[in-house]
Amino acid sequence: MISWKKNNVTEDKVLQRNTIIGGGSKALWEYVQILIEDVVEKGYLPKKEAD
């Protein structure tokens, strides 16, 4: 998770990269989104890239 910050990975990048999961399983994609929200809330993953 530290590498996310070090490499400027943000929530929007993670969501975009993993949207393919939704094509295979809607339930799994919903769970992944919950996990991503959790790591954002805990501060491990920045919300989105600053403009």
Secondary structure, DSSP 8 states (H G I E B T S, - for coil): -HHHHHTT--HHHHHHHHTHHHHH-HHHHHHHHHHHHHHHHTTSS-SS---
